[in-house]
Amino acid sequence: MYQAIRFHHEHDSLADKAFISDASRDLVAVALLAERTIQLITGLNHTCEWQKGEHWVMQSLGINAADIASIVKGIQTLHEEGNLNA
């Protein structure tokens, strides 16, 4: 986890499989996708991190832009139904 925290903004380092563990890379990819999903659903806090890491996230998780749109839509639906409340 410390690697994921330490390198979560360094997408070039994350692409180097010898540099950081698979588990850490997966944590960063999922976190970046979650952050982007929250930004799209709320319309708030748009940062440049997605533009820097989008290609890397798709490659790392084995997904494409259509998959991301589907994930966002599914989470948006859960949010609208009130199923994401704490």
C-alpha positions in Angstrom: 0.0 0.0 0.0 2.8 2.4 0.8 4.0 2.0 -2.9 0.5 2.9 -4.1 0.5 6.0 -2.0 4.0 7.0 -2.8 3.7 6.7 -6.6 0.1 7.4 -7.3 0.9 10.5 -9.3 3.9 9.0 -11.2 2.3 7.2 -14.0 5.5 6.6 -15.9 6.9 4.7 -12.9 3.6 2.7 -12.6 4.0 1.4 -16.1 7.3 -0.2 -15.2 6.4 -3.6 -13.8 9.8 -4.1 -12.2 9.5 -0.8 -10.3 6.3 -1.4 -8.3 4.2 -4.4 -7.3 1.2 -5.6 -9.2 -1.0 -5.1 -6.1 0.2 -1.5 -5.7 -0.4 -0.7 -9.4 -3.9 -2.2 -9.2 -4.7 0.0 -6.1 -3.6 3.1 -8.0 -5.6 2.2 -11.1 -8.8 1.5 -9.2 -8.3 4.7 -7.1 -7.8 6.8 -10.2 -10.9 5.3 -11.8 -12.9 5.9 -8.7 -11.8 9.5 -8.5 -12.7 10.1 -12.1 -16.1 8.4 -11.6 -16.8 10.7 -8.6 -15.8 13.8 -10.7 -18.2 12.8 -13.5 -21.1 12.1 -11.2 -20.8 15.1 -9.0 -19.3 17.6 -11.5 -16.9 18.7 -8.9 -13.1 18.8 -8.5 -11.9 18.1 -12.0 -8.2 17.6 -11.9 -5.6 16.8 -14.6 -4.8 13.4 -13.1 -7.3 11.6 -15.4 -5.8 13.0 -18.5 -2.3 12.0 -17.3 -3.4 8.5 -16.2 -6.4 7.4 -18.4 -4.4 5.4 -20.9 -2.4 3.8 -18.2 -5.6 2.9 -16.2 -7.2 1.3 -19.2 -4.1 -0.7 -20.0 -3.5 -1.7 -16.4 -7.1 -2.9 -15.8 -7.6 -4.3 -19.3 -10.6 -2.0 -20.0 -11.5 0.5 -22.7 -13.4 3.8 -22.9 -16.7 2.0 -23.3 -16.1 -0.1 -20.2 -15.3 3.1 -18.3 -18.6 4.7 -19.5 -20.5 1.6 -18.4 -18.8 1.6 -14.9 -19.6 5.3 -14.5 -23.2 4.7 -15.6 -23.7 1.8 -13.2 -22.3 3.8 -10.3 -24.4 6.8 -11.3 -27.5 4.6 -11.2 -26.6 3.3 -7.8 -26.1 6.9 -6.6 -29.4 8.0 -8.0 -31.2 5.1 -6.3 -29.6 6.0 -3.0 -27.7 2.8 -2.8 -24.3 4.5 -2.2 -25.3 6.3 1.0 -23.3 5.5 4.1 
